[in-house]
Amino acid sequence: MTEALSSDQVCVVVGASHAGSQLAVQLRKEGWMGRIILISAEPHLPYHRPPLSKAVLAGEKTVESVLLRPGTLYDTNAIELRLGQRVEQLFSAEKRVILSSGEVITYDRLALCTGARVRRIALGEVLQGVHYLRTADDVLAIRQELMPEKKAVIVGGGYIGLEVAAVFTSLGIKVTLLEMAERILQRVTGPVISEYLHDLHRHHGVNIVTGASVVSISGEDQVSGVICEDGTEYPADLVIIGVGVIPETDLAEAAELQVSNGIVVDEYTRTSDPCIYAAGDCTWHPSNFYGRHLRLECVQNALDQSRVAAANIAGGNVIYDALPWFWSDQYDVKLQSAGLLLNHDHFLVRGDKSNADGRGFSVFYFQGERMVAADCINRAKEFMVCKRLIADRLAVNMQALADDSSQPDEFAAVQETR
C-alpha cells in the first residue's frame, strides 16, 4: 500500500546539478506537499554543465546565462536551497543529515544526486597553470589564464578534451592533445567517428598525439611542459587534464548502501535503503534494453532518471529504462549519438564520411539486423529518427538507410522486431 503524501514530510535532495534540480522541481509536480530541501556544494544556482567546456569557456556566455532555472522558480515551488553547503554526515538509520553549516535535517525521503568528480592524477598538483574542468569555478579559473599564442597541452581525448581543444584553438591558443589510447573517443565511439574528428582537429591546427602516456608535468611554480613515457616533452603554459570522472559515492558508502560502479539502484531508482533514492551520474542502474547494469555520464540520463525518482518518491511505481543519448559541439560540427556501442557486429556509413560536401554523415551500428546505436555528424533529423528506431526496436529499411538520397522517415520498415 502506497504511503499517503503529507505536508509534514521532508525530502532532502543532495546535489543540485541536472539530476538534483530536476528531481526537486519534478517532485513538486508529482504532488509532494511537504518540504523539499535542495543541497549544493557549489555557491551558484544550478546551471547547465555542457556549455562550460564550450560557450562559457570561450567567453560567449556567463555562468548566470546558463542557469537551469531562474532562482524565482525555486521560490515559487517552495524548494529550499542550501547553496555552498555539503552533507558532512548521513545517518540513514535515524534518517538524518548534518550539513557543513552545522544544520541538522531529519528527512522522510532522501535523494542522492551527487554526480561525479574528476579523476585526478598525481602530477603537477602544485603548479600554477594545471587545471581540471568540471565546475563553473574551474572554468572561471581557466579563463583568467587564456591569452592568444599561449601553448596549451590537453591530457585526455574524450569529449571534454576535444571541446576544450576546439575552444582554445578558436582563441588563438596553440594546442597539443595527448591521448593514451590508440585513438580519441575510443571508449564511446567507433573508428570512423574517431578518425573524422582527429582529422577535423588537425585541420584546425591541433596536434593530436595518440598512444601517449604522460609520466611527468614539469615546472617550478608555473607549469612549463608535459613529459611522456617515450621521453618527448611538450612545452605548456597551460595544462588541462581530462581523464574521466569517478562517481561520488562517499555518502552512500558511509550510510552502508550498496555500491558497485556507483550507487546501486533498482529499476525504480531505489537504493538498498527503501527511503533513499539516487539519480544521475552517480548511479549504477539496470537497463532492460541492454540486459546489464550501466553507469552513464550524460545529461539525458540525469534528467530522465531524476523524473522517475521524483515520481516514485511521491508514491509512484515507474520503471526507468530510457535510451541513452549524447551530443558534442566542436567547431561548426555537432556530433549526436544514440544508444551505446555494446556488442555490435557491423556498421553502415551513410553519406560522405569525410564531410567534404558539408552535408555531414551518419554511422549506424547493428547487432544482426537490429540497430543498437548511431553516430550522426550534422544530421539532426537522422539522429531523431534513429533514437526511435533503437528505443522501439523497430525493423530497419536497409535499402532506404543506405541510400543517401532517401529521407529519414523512410528508415523504419513496417513491421517491428522484438
Contacts in CASP RR format, 6 or more apart in sequence:
PFRMAT RR
TARGET T0000
AUTHOR 0000-0000-0000
METHOD contacts of the structure
MODEL  1
MTEALSSDQVCVVVGASHAGSQLAVQLRKEGWMGRIILISAEPHLPYHRP
PLSKAVLAGEKTVESVLLRPGTLYDTNAIELRLGQRVEQLFSAEKRVILS
SGEVITYDRLALCTGARVRRIALGEVLQGVHYLRTADDVLAIRQELMPEK
KAVIVGGGYIGLEVAAVFTSLGIKVTLLEMAERILQRVTGPVISEYLHDL
HRHHGVNIVTGASVVSISGEDQVSGVICEDGTEYPADLVIIGVGVIPETD
LAEAAELQVSNGIVVDEYTRTSDPCIYAAGDCTWHPSNFYGRHLRLECVQ
NALDQSRVAAANIAGGNVIYDALPWFWSDQYDVKLQSAGLLLNHDHFLVR
GDKSNADGRGFSVFYFQGERMVAADCINRAKEFMVCKRLIADRLAVNMQA
LADDSSQPDEFAAVQETR
2 315 0 8 1.000
2 316 0 8 1.000
3 315 0 8 1.000
5 31 0 8 1.000
5 32 0 8 1.000
5 33 0 8 1.000
5 34 0 8 1.000
5 314 0 8 1.000
5 315 0 8 1.000
6 33 0 8 1.000
6 34 0 8 1.000
7 33 0 8 1.000
7 34 0 8 1.000
8 34 0 8 1.000
9 32 0 8 1.000
9 33 0 8 1.000
9 34 0 8 1.000
9 35 0 8 1.000
9 108 0 8 1.000
9 109 0 8 1.000
10 34 0 8 1.000
10 35 0 8 1.000
10 37 0 8 1.000
10 105 0 8 1.000
10 106 0 8 1.000
10 107 0 8 1.000
10 108 0 8 1.000
10 109 0 8 1.000
11 27 0 8 1.000
11 32 0 8 1.000
11 34 0 8 1.000
11 35 0 8 1.000
11 36 0 8 1.000
11 37 0 8 1.000
11 107 0 8 1.000
11 108 0 8 1.000
11 109 0 8 1.000
11 110 0 8 1.000
11 111 0 8 1.000
11 313 0 8 1.000
12 37 0 8 1.000
12 39 0 8 1.000
12 97 0 8 1.000
12 105 0 8 1.000
12 107 0 8 1.000
12 109 0 8 1.000
12 110 0 8 1.000
12 111 0 8 1.000
13 20 0 8 1.000
13 23 0 8 1.000
13 24 0 8 1.000
13 27 0 8 1.000
13 36 0 8 1.000
13 37 0 8 1.000
13 38 0 8 1.000
13 39 0 8 1.000
13 110 0 8 1.000
13 111 0 8 1.000
13 113 0 8 1.000
14 39 0 8 1.000
14 87 0 8 1.000
14 97 0 8 1.000
14 110 0 8 1.000
14 111 0 8 1.000
14 112 0 8 1.000
14 113 0 8 1.000
14 114 0 8 1.000
14 251 0 8 1.000
15 38 0 8 1.000
15 39 0 8 1.000
15 40 0 8 1.000
15 41 0 8 1.000
15 112 0 8 1.000
15 113 0 8 1.000
15 114 0 8 1.000
15 115 0 8 1.000
16 24 0 8 1.000
16 38 0 8 1.000
16 39 0 8 1.000
16 40 0 8 1.000
16 42 0 8 1.000
16 46 0 8 1.000
16 81 0 8 1.000
16 83 0 8 1.000
16 113 0 8 1.000
17 46 0 8 1.000
17 49 0 8 1.000
17 113 0 8 1.000
17 115 0 8 1.000
17 302 0 8 1.000
18 46 0 8 1.000
18 48 0 8 1.000
18 49 0 8 1.000
18 68 0 8 1.000
18 280 0 8 1.000
18 299 0 8 1.000
18 302 0 8 1.000
18 303 0 8 1.000
18 306 0 8 1.000
19 113 0 8 1.000
19 115 0 8 1.000
19 279 0 8 1.000
19 280 0 8 1.000
19 281 0 8 1.000
19 302 0 8 1.000
19 303 0 8 1.000
19 305 0 8 1.000
19 306 0 8 1.000
20 38 0 8 1.000
20 46 0 8 1.000
20 111 0 8 1.000
20 113 0 8 1.000
20 279 0 8 1.000
20 302 0 8 1.000
20 306 0 8 1.000
21 38 0 8 1.000
21 46 0 8 1.000
21 68 0 8 1.000
21 69 0 8 1.000
22 68 0 8 1.000
22 302 0 8 1.000
22 303 0 8 1.000
22 306 0 8 1.000
22 307 0 8 1.000
22 310 0 8 1.000
23 111 0 8 1.000
23 113 0 8 1.000
23 279 0 8 1.000
23 306 0 8 1.000
23 307 0 8 1.000
23 309 0 8 1.000
23 310 0 8 1.000
24 36 0 8 1.000
24 38 0 8 1.000
24 74 0 8 1.000
24 77 0 8 1.000
24 79 0 8 1.000
24 310 0 8 1.000
25 69 0 8 1.000
25 73 0 8 1.000
25 74 0 8 1.000
25 77 0 8 1.000
25 79 0 8 1.000
26 306 0 8 1.000
26 307 0 8 1.000
26 310 0 8 1.000
26 311 0 8 1.000
27 36 0 8 1.000
27 310 0 8 1.000
27 313 0 8 1.000
27 314 0 8 1.000
28 36 0 8 1.000
28 77 0 8 1.000
28 78 0 8 1.000
28 79 0 8 1.000
29 310 0 8 1.000
30 310 0 8 1.000
30 311 0 8 1.000
30 313 0 8 1.000
30 314 0 8 1.000
30 315 0 8 1.000
30 316 0 8 1.000
31 314 0 8 1.000
32 310 0 8 1.000
32 313 0 8 1.000
32 314 0 8 1.000
35 78 0 8 1.000
35 80 0 8 1.000
36 77 0 8 1.000
36 78 0 8 1.000
36 79 0 8 1.000
36 80 0 8 1.000
37 79 0 8 1.000
37 80 0 8 1.000
37 82 0 8 1.000
37 105 0 8 1.000
37 107 0 8 1.000
38 46 0 8 1.000
38 74 0 8 1.000
38 79 0 8 1.000
38 80 0 8 1.000
38 81 0 8 1.000
38 82 0 8 1.000
39 82 0 8 1.000
39 85 0 8 1.000
39 86 0 8 1.000
39 87 0 8 1.000
39 99 0 8 1.000
40 46 0 8 1.000
40 81 0 8 1.000
40 82 0 8 1.000
40 83 0 8 1.000
40 84 0 8 1.000
40 85 0 8 1.000
41 84 0 8 1.000
41 85 0 8 1.000
41 86 0 8 1.000
42 83 0 8 1.000
42 84 0 8 1.000
42 135 0 8 1.000
42 136 0 8 1.000
42 137 0 8 1.000
43 83 0 8 1.000
43 84 0 8 1.000
44 63 0 8 1.000
44 83 0 8 1.000
44 136 0 8 1.000
45 67 0 8 1.000
45 68 0 8 1.000
45 69 0 8 1.000
45 71 0 8 1.000
45 81 0 8 1.000
45 83 0 8 1.000
46 67 0 8 1.000
46 68 0 8 1.000
46 69 0 8 1.000
47 63 0 8 1.000
47 66 0 8 1.000
47 67 0 8 1.000
47 68 0 8 1.000
47 136 0 8 1.000
48 66 0 8 1.000
48 67 0 8 1.000
48 68 0 8 1.000
48 299 0 8 1.000
49 299 0 8 1.000
50 299 0 8 1.000
50 327 0 8 1.000
51 61 0 8 1.000
51 66 0 8 1.000
52 66 0 8 1.000
52 133 0 8 1.000
52 135 0 8 1.000
52 136 0 8 1.000
52 138 0 8 1.000
52 139 0 8 1.000
53 133 0 8 1.000
53 139 0 8 1.000
53 159 0 8 1.000
53 160 0 8 1.000
53 161 0 8 1.000
53 163 0 8 1.000
53 164 0 8 1.000
53 167 0 8 1.000
54 163 0 8 1.000
54 166 0 8 1.000
54 167 0 8 1.000
54 329 0 8 1.000
55 61 0 8 1.000
55 66 0 8 1.000
56 62 0 8 1.000
56 63 0 8 1.000
56 66 0 8 1.000
56 136 0 8 1.000
56 139 0 8 1.000
57 133 0 8 1.000
57 139 0 8 1.000
57 142 0 8 1.000
57 143 0 8 1.000
57 164 0 8 1.000
57 167 0 8 1.000
58 167 0 8 1.000
58 170 0 8 1.000
58 171 0 8 1.000
59 143 0 8 1.000
63 136 0 8 1.000
63 139 0 8 1.000
63 140 0 8 1.000
74 81 0 8 1.000
82 99 0 8 1.000
82 101 0 8 1.000
82 103 0 8 1.000
84 100 0 8 1.000
85 99 0 8 1.000
85 100 0 8 1.000
85 101 0 8 1.000
85 103 0 8 1.000
86 99 0 8 1.000
86 100 0 8 1.000
87 97 0 8 1.000
87 98 0 8 1.000
87 99 0 8 1.000
87 100 0 8 1.000
87 251 0 8 1.000
88 98 0 8 1.000
88 99 0 8 1.000
88 100 0 8 1.000
88 102 0 8 1.000
89 97 0 8 1.000
89 98 0 8 1.000
89 254 0 8 1.000
90 96 0 8 1.000
90 97 0 8 1.000
90 110 0 8 1.000
90 251 0 8 1.000
90 254 0 8 1.000
90 255 0 8 1.000
91 97 0 8 1.000
91 98 0 8 1.000
91 255 0 8 1.000
92 110 0 8 1.000
92 255 0 8 1.000
92 256 0 8 1.000
92 257 0 8 1.000
92 273 0 8 1.000
92 275 0 8 1.000
92 276 0 8 1.000
94 106 0 8 1.000
95 106 0 8 1.000
95 107 0 8 1.000
95 108 0 8 1.000
95 110 0 8 1.000
95 275 0 8 1.000
96 104 0 8 1.000
96 105 0 8 1.000
96 106 0 8 1.000
96 107 0 8 1.000
97 104 0 8 1.000
97 105 0 8 1.000
97 107 0 8 1.000
97 110 0 8 1.000
98 104 0 8 1.000
98 105 0 8 1.000
99 105 0 8 1.000
107 275 0 8 1.000
108 275 0 8 1.000
109 275 0 8 1.000
109 276 0 8 1.000
109 277 0 8 1.000
109 313 0 8 1.000
110 275 0 8 1.000
110 276 0 8 1.000
110 277 0 8 1.000
111 276 0 8 1.000
111 277 0 8 1.000
111 278 0 8 1.000
111 279 0 8 1.000
111 306 0 8 1.000
111 309 0 8 1.000
111 313 0 8 1.000
112 251 0 8 1.000
112 252 0 8 1.000
112 263 0 8 1.000
112 271 0 8 1.000
112 276 0 8 1.000
112 277 0 8 1.000
112 278 0 8 1.000
112 279 0 8 1.000
112 282 0 8 1.000
113 278 0 8 1.000
113 279 0 8 1.000
113 280 0 8 1.000
113 282 0 8 1.000
113 302 0 8 1.000
113 306 0 8 1.000
114 247 0 8 1.000
114 248 0 8 1.000
114 249 0 8 1.000
114 250 0 8 1.000
114 251 0 8 1.000
114 252 0 8 1.000
114 263 0 8 1.000
114 278 0 8 1.000
114 282 0 8 1.000
115 247 0 8 1.000
115 248 0 8 1.000
115 280 0 8 1.000
115 281 0 8 1.000
115 282 0 8 1.000
116 245 0 8 1.000
116 246 0 8 1.000
116 247 0 8 1.000
116 248 0 8 1.000
116 281 0 8 1.000
116 282 0 8 1.000
116 297 0 8 1.000
117 134 0 8 1.000
117 245 0 8 1.000
117 246 0 8 1.000
117 248 0 8 1.000
118 132 0 8 1.000
118 133 0 8 1.000
118 134 0 8 1.000
118 241 0 8 1.000
118 242 0 8 1.000
118 244 0 8 1.000
118 245 0 8 1.000
118 246 0 8 1.000
119 242 0 8 1.000
119 243 0 8 1.000
119 244 0 8 1.000
119 245 0 8 1.000
119 246 0 8 1.000
120 132 0 8 1.000
120 241 0 8 1.000
121 155 0 8 1.000
121 214 0 8 1.000
121 241 0 8 1.000
121 243 0 8 1.000
123 214 0 8 1.000
123 215 0 8 1.000
123 216 0 8 1.000
123 217 0 8 1.000
124 130 0 8 1.000
124 217 0 8 1.000
124 223 0 8 1.000
124 239 0 8 1.000
127 217 0 8 1.000
127 219 0 8 1.000
127 221 0 8 1.000
127 222 0 8 1.000
127 223 0 8 1.000
128 221 0 8 1.000
128 222 0 8 1.000
128 223 0 8 1.000
129 145 0 8 1.000
129 222 0 8 1.000
129 223 0 8 1.000
129 237 0 8 1.000
129 238 0 8 1.000
129 239 0 8 1.000
130 217 0 8 1.000
130 223 0 8 1.000
130 239 0 8 1.000
130 241 0 8 1.000
131 138 0 8 1.000
131 141 0 8 1.000
131 142 0 8 1.000
131 238 0 8 1.000
131 239 0 8 1.000
131 240 0 8 1.000
131 241 0 8 1.000
132 138 0 8 1.000
132 240 0 8 1.000
132 241 0 8 1.000
132 242 0 8 1.000
133 139 0 8 1.000
133 142 0 8 1.000
133 160 0 8 1.000
133 164 0 8 1.000
133 240 0 8 1.000
133 242 0 8 1.000
134 245 0 8 1.000
142 238 0 8 1.000
142 240 0 8 1.000
145 237 0 8 1.000
145 238 0 8 1.000
146 168 0 8 1.000
146 171 0 8 1.000
146 173 0 8 1.000
146 238 0 8 1.000
147 173 0 8 1.000
148 171 0 8 1.000
148 172 0 8 1.000
148 173 0 8 1.000
149 172 0 8 1.000
149 173 0 8 1.000
149 174 0 8 1.000
150 173 0 8 1.000
150 174 0 8 1.000
150 237 0 8 1.000
150 238 0 8 1.000
151 173 0 8 1.000
151 174 0 8 1.000
151 176 0 8 1.000
151 235 0 8 1.000
151 236 0 8 1.000
151 237 0 8 1.000
151 238 0 8 1.000
152 168 0 8 1.000
152 173 0 8 1.000
152 174 0 8 1.000
152 175 0 8 1.000
152 176 0 8 1.000
152 236 0 8 1.000
152 237 0 8 1.000
152 238 0 8 1.000
152 239 0 8 1.000
152 240 0 8 1.000
153 175 0 8 1.000
153 176 0 8 1.000
153 177 0 8 1.000
153 178 0 8 1.000
153 225 0 8 1.000
153 226 0 8 1.000
153 234 0 8 1.000
153 236 0 8 1.000
153 238 0 8 1.000
153 239 0 8 1.000
153 240 0 8 1.000
154 161 0 8 1.000
154 164 0 8 1.000
154 165 0 8 1.000
154 168 0 8 1.000
154 175 0 8 1.000
154 176 0 8 1.000
154 177 0 8 1.000
154 178 0 8 1.000
154 239 0 8 1.000
154 240 0 8 1.000
154 242 0 8 1.000
155 178 0 8 1.000
155 214 0 8 1.000
155 226 0 8 1.000
155 239 0 8 1.000
155 240 0 8 1.000
155 241 0 8 1.000
155 242 0 8 1.000
155 243 0 8 1.000
156 177 0 8 1.000
156 178 0 8 1.000
156 179 0 8 1.000
156 180 0 8 1.000
156 241 0 8 1.000
156 242 0 8 1.000
156 243 0 8 1.000
157 177 0 8 1.000
157 178 0 8 1.000
157 179 0 8 1.000
157 181 0 8 1.000
157 184 0 8 1.000
157 185 0 8 1.000
157 208 0 8 1.000
157 242 0 8 1.000
158 179 0 8 1.000
158 184 0 8 1.000
158 185 0 8 1.000
158 187 0 8 1.000
158 188 0 8 1.000
158 242 0 8 1.000
158 244 0 8 1.000
159 185 0 8 1.000
159 188 0 8 1.000
159 326 0 8 1.000
159 328 0 8 1.000
160 242 0 8 1.000
160 244 0 8 1.000
161 177 0 8 1.000
161 240 0 8 1.000
161 242 0 8 1.000
162 177 0 8 1.000
162 184 0 8 1.000
162 185 0 8 1.000
162 197 0 8 1.000
162 201 0 8 1.000
162 328 0 8 1.000
162 330 0 8 1.000
163 328 0 8 1.000
163 329 0 8 1.000
163 330 0 8 1.000
164 240 0 8 1.000
165 175 0 8 1.000
165 177 0 8 1.000
165 201 0 8 1.000
165 206 0 8 1.000
165 330 0 8 1.000
166 201 0 8 1.000
166 204 0 8 1.000
166 329 0 8 1.000
166 330 0 8 1.000
166 331 0 8 1.000
168 175 0 8 1.000
169 175 0 8 1.000
169 201 0 8 1.000
169 204 0 8 1.000
169 205 0 8 1.000
169 206 0 8 1.000
170 331 0 8 1.000
173 238 0 8 1.000
175 205 0 8 1.000
175 206 0 8 1.000
175 207 0 8 1.000
176 206 0 8 1.000
176 207 0 8 1.000
176 208 0 8 1.000
176 209 0 8 1.000
176 226 0 8 1.000
176 234 0 8 1.000
176 236 0 8 1.000
177 184 0 8 1.000
177 201 0 8 1.000
177 206 0 8 1.000
177 207 0 8 1.000
177 208 0 8 1.000
177 209 0 8 1.000
178 209 0 8 1.000
178 212 0 8 1.000
178 214 0 8 1.000
178 226 0 8 1.000
178 228 0 8 1.000
178 234 0 8 1.000
179 186 0 8 1.000
179 208 0 8 1.000
179 209 0 8 1.000
179 210 0 8 1.000
179 211 0 8 1.000
179 212 0 8 1.000
180 211 0 8 1.000
180 212 0 8 1.000
180 213 0 8 1.000
180 214 0 8 1.000
181 187 0 8 1.000
181 210 0 8 1.000
181 211 0 8 1.000
182 210 0 8 1.000
182 211 0 8 1.000
183 191 0 8 1.000
183 194 0 8 1.000
183 195 0 8 1.000
183 198 0 8 1.000
183 210 0 8 1.000
184 194 0 8 1.000
184 197 0 8 1.000
184 198 0 8 1.000
184 208 0 8 1.000
184 210 0 8 1.000
185 193 0 8 1.000
185 194 0 8 1.000
185 197 0 8 1.000
186 194 0 8 1.000
188 326 0 8 1.000
188 337 0 8 1.000
188 341 0 8 1.000
189 337 0 8 1.000
189 341 0 8 1.000
189 375 0 8 1.000
190 341 0 8 1.000
190 347 0 8 1.000
190 363 0 8 1.000
190 375 0 8 1.000
192 347 0 8 1.000
192 349 0 8 1.000
192 353 0 8 1.000
192 363 0 8 1.000
192 375 0 8 1.000
193 335 0 8 1.000
193 363 0 8 1.000
193 375 0 8 1.000
193 377 0 8 1.000
196 353 0 8 1.000
196 354 0 8 1.000
196 355 0 8 1.000
196 361 0 8 1.000
196 377 0 8 1.000
197 330 0 8 1.000
197 333 0 8 1.000
197 335 0 8 1.000
198 208 0 8 1.000
199 354 0 8 1.000
200 330 0 8 1.000
200 331 0 8 1.000
200 333 0 8 1.000
201 208 0 8 1.000
201 330 0 8 1.000
202 208 0 8 1.000
204 331 0 8 1.000
209 228 0 8 1.000
209 234 0 8 1.000
212 228 0 8 1.000
212 229 0 8 1.000
212 230 0 8 1.000
212 232 0 8 1.000
213 228 0 8 1.000
213 229 0 8 1.000
214 226 0 8 1.000
214 227 0 8 1.000
214 228 0 8 1.000
214 229 0 8 1.000
215 227 0 8 1.000
215 228 0 8 1.000
215 229 0 8 1.000
215 231 0 8 1.000
216 226 0 8 1.000
216 227 0 8 1.000
217 223 0 8 1.000
217 225 0 8 1.000
217 226 0 8 1.000
217 227 0 8 1.000
217 239 0 8 1.000
218 224 0 8 1.000
218 225 0 8 1.000
218 226 0 8 1.000
218 227 0 8 1.000
218 233 0 8 1.000
219 225 0 8 1.000
222 237 0 8 1.000
223 236 0 8 1.000
223 237 0 8 1.000
223 238 0 8 1.000
223 239 0 8 1.000
224 235 0 8 1.000
224 236 0 8 1.000
224 237 0 8 1.000
225 233 0 8 1.000
225 234 0 8 1.000
225 235 0 8 1.000
225 236 0 8 1.000
225 239 0 8 1.000
226 233 0 8 1.000
226 234 0 8 1.000
226 236 0 8 1.000
226 239 0 8 1.000
227 233 0 8 1.000
227 234 0 8 1.000
228 234 0 8 1.000
245 281 0 8 1.000
245 297 0 8 1.000
247 261 0 8 1.000
247 262 0 8 1.000
247 263 0 8 1.000
247 281 0 8 1.000
247 282 0 8 1.000
247 283 0 8 1.000
247 284 0 8 1.000
247 295 0 8 1.000
248 281 0 8 1.000
248 282 0 8 1.000
249 259 0 8 1.000
249 262 0 8 1.000
249 263 0 8 1.000
249 282 0 8 1.000
252 259 0 8 1.000
252 262 0 8 1.000
252 263 0 8 1.000
252 271 0 8 1.000
252 278 0 8 1.000
252 282 0 8 1.000
253 259 0 8 1.000
255 273 0 8 1.000
255 276 0 8 1.000
257 263 0 8 1.000
257 264 0 8 1.000
257 271 0 8 1.000
257 272 0 8 1.000
257 273 0 8 1.000
257 276 0 8 1.000
258 264 0 8 1.000
258 271 0 8 1.000
258 272 0 8 1.000
259 284 0 8 1.000
260 284 0 8 1.000
260 293 0 8 1.000
261 284 0 8 1.000
261 293 0 8 1.000
261 295 0 8 1.000
262 282 0 8 1.000
262 283 0 8 1.000
262 284 0 8 1.000
262 295 0 8 1.000
263 271 0 8 1.000
263 278 0 8 1.000
263 282 0 8 1.000
263 283 0 8 1.000
263 284 0 8 1.000
264 271 0 8 1.000
264 272 0 8 1.000
264 283 0 8 1.000
264 284 0 8 1.000
264 285 0 8 1.000
264 293 0 8 1.000
265 271 0 8 1.000
265 277 0 8 1.000
265 278 0 8 1.000
265 279 0 8 1.000
265 283 0 8 1.000
265 284 0 8 1.000
265 285 0 8 1.000
266 285 0 8 1.000
266 286 0 8 1.000
267 285 0 8 1.000
267 286 0 8 1.000
267 288 0 8 1.000
267 319 0 8 1.000
267 320 0 8 1.000
267 321 0 8 1.000
268 308 0 8 1.000
268 312 0 8 1.000
268 317 0 8 1.000
268 318 0 8 1.000
268 319 0 8 1.000
268 320 0 8 1.000
269 277 0 8 1.000
269 278 0 8 1.000
269 279 0 8 1.000
269 283 0 8 1.000
269 285 0 8 1.000
269 305 0 8 1.000
269 308 0 8 1.000
269 309 0 8 1.000
269 312 0 8 1.000
269 320 0 8 1.000
270 276 0 8 1.000
270 277 0 8 1.000
270 312 0 8 1.000
271 277 0 8 1.000
271 278 0 8 1.000
277 309 0 8 1.000
277 312 0 8 1.000
277 313 0 8 1.000
278 309 0 8 1.000
279 302 0 8 1.000
279 305 0 8 1.000
279 306 0 8 1.000
279 308 0 8 1.000
279 309 0 8 1.000
280 296 0 8 1.000
280 301 0 8 1.000
280 302 0 8 1.000
280 305 0 8 1.000
280 306 0 8 1.000
281 295 0 8 1.000
281 296 0 8 1.000
281 297 0 8 1.000
281 301 0 8 1.000
281 302 0 8 1.000
283 295 0 8 1.000
283 305 0 8 1.000
284 293 0 8 1.000
284 294 0 8 1.000
284 295 0 8 1.000
285 293 0 8 1.000
285 294 0 8 1.000
285 295 0 8 1.000
285 305 0 8 1.000
285 320 0 8 1.000
286 292 0 8 1.000
286 293 0 8 1.000
286 294 0 8 1.000
287 293 0 8 1.000
287 294 0 8 1.000
287 321 0 8 1.000
288 319 0 8 1.000
288 321 0 8 1.000
289 321 0 8 1.000
289 323 0 8 1.000
289 391 0 8 1.000
290 340 0 8 1.000
290 342 0 8 1.000
292 342 0 8 1.000
294 324 0 8 1.000
294 340 0 8 1.000
296 324 0 8 1.000
298 324 0 8 1.000
298 325 0 8 1.000
298 326 0 8 1.000
300 322 0 8 1.000
300 324 0 8 1.000
300 325 0 8 1.000
300 326 0 8 1.000
301 322 0 8 1.000
301 324 0 8 1.000
304 320 0 8 1.000
304 322 0 8 1.000
305 320 0 8 1.000
305 322 0 8 1.000
308 318 0 8 1.000
308 319 0 8 1.000
308 320 0 8 1.000
309 320 0 8 1.000
311 318 0 8 1.000
312 318 0 8 1.000
322 391 0 8 1.000
323 338 0 8 1.000
323 339 0 8 1.000
323 387 0 8 1.000
323 390 0 8 1.000
323 391 0 8 1.000
324 338 0 8 1.000
324 339 0 8 1.000
324 340 0 8 1.000
325 336 0 8 1.000
325 337 0 8 1.000
325 338 0 8 1.000
325 339 0 8 1.000
325 383 0 8 1.000
325 387 0 8 1.000
326 336 0 8 1.000
326 337 0 8 1.000
327 334 0 8 1.000
327 335 0 8 1.000
327 336 0 8 1.000
327 337 0 8 1.000
328 334 0 8 1.000
328 335 0 8 1.000
329 335 0 8 1.000
333 355 0 8 1.000
333 377 0 8 1.000
333 378 0 8 1.000
334 377 0 8 1.000
334 378 0 8 1.000
334 380 0 8 1.000
335 375 0 8 1.000
335 376 0 8 1.000
335 377 0 8 1.000
336 375 0 8 1.000
336 376 0 8 1.000
336 379 0 8 1.000
336 380 0 8 1.000
336 383 0 8 1.000
337 373 0 8 1.000
337 374 0 8 1.000
337 375 0 8 1.000
337 376 0 8 1.000
338 373 0 8 1.000
338 374 0 8 1.000
338 376 0 8 1.000
338 383 0 8 1.000
338 386 0 8 1.000
338 387 0 8 1.000
338 390 0 8 1.000
339 372 0 8 1.000
339 373 0 8 1.000
339 374 0 8 1.000
339 390 0 8 1.000
340 372 0 8 1.000
340 373 0 8 1.000
341 365 0 8 1.000
341 372 0 8 1.000
341 373 0 8 1.000
342 372 0 8 1.000
342 373 0 8 1.000
343 367 0 8 1.000
343 372 0 8 1.000
344 365 0 8 1.000
344 366 0 8 1.000
344 367 0 8 1.000
344 372 0 8 1.000
344 373 0 8 1.000
345 366 0 8 1.000
345 367 0 8 1.000
345 368 0 8 1.000
346 365 0 8 1.000
346 366 0 8 1.000
346 368 0 8 1.000
347 363 0 8 1.000
347 364 0 8 1.000
347 365 0 8 1.000
347 366 0 8 1.000
348 363 0 8 1.000
348 364 0 8 1.000
348 366 0 8 1.000
348 398 0 8 1.000
348 401 0 8 1.000
348 402 0 8 1.000
349 361 0 8 1.000
349 362 0 8 1.000
349 363 0 8 1.000
349 364 0 8 1.000
350 361 0 8 1.000
350 362 0 8 1.000
350 363 0 8 1.000
350 364 0 8 1.000
350 382 0 8 1.000
350 401 0 8 1.000
350 402 0 8 1.000
350 404 0 8 1.000
351 359 0 8 1.000
351 360 0 8 1.000
351 361 0 8 1.000
351 362 0 8 1.000
351 404 0 8 1.000
352 358 0 8 1.000
352 359 0 8 1.000
352 360 0 8 1.000
352 361 0 8 1.000
353 361 0 8 1.000
353 363 0 8 1.000
355 361 0 8 1.000
355 377 0 8 1.000
355 378 0 8 1.000
358 378 0 8 1.000
359 378 0 8 1.000
360 377 0 8 1.000
360 378 0 8 1.000
360 379 0 8 1.000
361 377 0 8 1.000
361 379 0 8 1.000
362 374 0 8 1.000
362 375 0 8 1.000
362 376 0 8 1.000
362 377 0 8 1.000
362 379 0 8 1.000
362 382 0 8 1.000
362 383 0 8 1.000
362 386 0 8 1.000
363 374 0 8 1.000
363 375 0 8 1.000
363 376 0 8 1.000
364 371 0 8 1.000
364 373 0 8 1.000
364 374 0 8 1.000
364 386 0 8 1.000
364 401 0 8 1.000
365 371 0 8 1.000
365 372 0 8 1.000
365 373 0 8 1.000
365 374 0 8 1.000
365 375 0 8 1.000
366 372 0 8 1.000
369 395 0 8 1.000
369 396 0 8 1.000
369 417 0 8 1.000
370 393 0 8 1.000
370 396 0 8 1.000
370 417 0 8 1.000
371 386 0 8 1.000
371 389 0 8 1.000
371 390 0 8 1.000
371 396 0 8 1.000
372 390 0 8 1.000
373 390 0 8 1.000
374 382 0 8 1.000
374 383 0 8 1.000
374 386 0 8 1.000
374 387 0 8 1.000
374 390 0 8 1.000
376 382 0 8 1.000
376 383 0 8 1.000
376 386 0 8 1.000
381 408 0 8 1.000
382 408 0 8 1.000
382 411 0 8 1.000
384 408 0 8 1.000
385 408 0 8 1.000
385 409 0 8 1.000
385 411 0 8 1.000
385 412 0 8 1.000
386 411 0 8 1.000
388 394 0 8 1.000
388 412 0 8 1.000
389 396 0 8 1.000
389 411 0 8 1.000
389 412 0 8 1.000
392 416 0 8 1.000
393 416 0 8 1.000
393 417 0 8 1.000
393 418 0 8 1.000
394 412 0 8 1.000
394 413 0 8 1.000
394 416 0 8 1.000
394 417 0 8 1.000
395 412 0 8 1.000
395 413 0 8 1.000
395 414 0 8 1.000
395 415 0 8 1.000
395 416 0 8 1.000
395 417 0 8 1.000
396 411 0 8 1.000
396 412 0 8 1.000
396 413 0 8 1.000
397 410 0 8 1.000
397 411 0 8 1.000
397 412 0 8 1.000
397 413 0 8 1.000
399 406 0 8 1.000
400 406 0 8 1.000
400 407 0 8 1.000
400 410 0 8 1.000
400 411 0 8 1.000
401 411 0 8 1.000
END
